[in-house]
Amino acid sequence: MEVAQLEEILACPSLPSLPAVAVRVIELTADKNVSLKELADTIQNDQGLSSKVLRTVNSSYYGLRTRCATINKALVMLGLGPVKALALGFSLVDSQQMDPRCGFDMVAYWRRGLYTAVASKSIAEAAGQTFGDEAFLAGLLQDIGVMAMYRALGMTYLDLMNDTDGDHNKLVRLELEAFDMQHPEVGAMLAERWRLPKELVMPVRFHERPTAAPVECADIVRCVALGNMAHDVLTETEPSAALKRLYAKAEAWLKLTPTTMDETLRLVAQATKEMSSLFRLDTGQGSDVDAVLAKAHDQLSQIRPPMISNSDAEDGLAKLLVGDSNTDPLTGAMARSAFDTAIKWAFGVCKTQGGNVGLVQVSVDCLEAVRQHGGNELGDQVLVGIATLLHKHFMPLGGVVCRLNGGLFSVVLQGVSKPGIVRASDEFRSDLERGWPGWKTQTGVAANGIAVSVGVVSRDPQDPAGVGSPTELIIAAAKAVQKCREDGSDGIRSAMAA
């Protein structure tokens, strides 16, 4: 990360700043023994903020039977959490208002923020969590880094945003390539300067890669990530892929069933419409959630896509890989036949259009030992887990994840910089170390004795000193893996081919 440029962004005088009342609310609520009267007085001293909070508290969203006429009564009836969330939420919205003629798409910005905020709170409550109000705030705050980068970098950043065609996952990749930094980290550092509590800073930092979050804040980060997926389901033209992701992650992370998520989506659609009015935010035309779900379910029943893509380049490749014969039935990764097609295609694109072609090879050297220890069931669990982590870290970069045989995986990447590939590989390794102890059979037999080798290769086919063919690239990756094996130590070993 370019530290100097990051400091320049954070020092920009036009960055959003919190109103004094919000700063005071943060200071007061940091104390577990906060005086509710002092907090009520602080909010009520700002008549505009007080009226907004009371209007929202008395809306059907909170469903109070008795009308609240004062902030003090709202604190008594609802508790500290909702009132604090509303006070800070309105302050955050006010701090980020801009001239609509500036070119920044405020409708899309607030649509993502408010849908995610409402969905994060609803999902947390559906899962029986107590941090629903904090999840609401975190969802509203998650993309503050986008606003900060736009205000500091102006048209340079706006042009980059326009290049994404509204694909938020592509935005993260382009930010990294253009600036060697990403909006989640910028936003988290801004939130820290505002002295926001850790339960708000962490979702901002990890909302794009939730499974990398520290254990102590993993649940709230995952609720915000699921809130983002709910936003995608309710706003994308083709919602089936987003709904499939939402179902899978909600079940894996929070044990929420598809039926529960369908009902949650209905609540989110209605509540967001109401909150848009209360916050006076233009989030565009609301969707007919039943029609959205019907369309998505119909698509899921008819189509089994070979992969979910966030990359225009990978979309072109996906058309070449359609078919069950190209998909590994155990892990959902591409099979060996698809790998051969993928690497030739990526190599050809990079050779004619420019950019690096990358190959990440992952060898599960301990697979036989795992199977001897816990049987085929445990071995399969490890393979599925590794494939899942590879998809998570490399699909946002347009990577094609393949299982070549047994415990050998490869990821083909086209047009991704070497630092981007290395960073994703390091994040994959860290995630694998955390995930490994959790993989176990139904009888509780856990995986142990991890030994995994990761070889990383990145070449520019247009460079005369680069690589001459896909075969040479594969050999280079194999040599990097062999270098790891020769190390002989347990754990996750990695090597970058020279």
Buried (B, 14 or more C-beta within 10 A) or exposed (E): BEEEBBEEBBEEEEBBEBBEBBBBBBEBBEEEEBEBEEBBEBBBEBEEBBEBBBEBBBBEBBEBEEEBEEBBBBBEBBEBBBBBBBBBBBBBBBBBEBEEEEBBBBBBBBBBBBBBBBBBBBBBBBBEBEBBBBBBBBBBBBBBBBBBBBBBBBEEBBEBBEEBEEBBBBBBBBBBBBBBBBBBBBBBBBBBEBEBEEBBBBBBBBBBBBBBBEEEBBBBBBBBBBBBBBBBBBBBEEBBBBBBBBBEBBBEBBEBEBEBBBEBBBBBBBBBBBBBEBBEBEBEEBBEBEEBBEBBBEBBEEEEBBBBBBBEBBEEBBEBBBEEEBBBEEBBBBBBBBBBBBBBBBBBBBBEEEBBBBBBBBBBBBBEBBBEBBBEEBBBBBBBBBBBBBBBBBBBBBBBBBBBEEBBBBBBBBBBBBEBBBBBBBBBBBBBEBBBEEBBBEEEBBBBEBBBBBBBBBBBBEEEEBBEEBEBBBBBBBBBBEBBBEEEEEEBBBBBBE
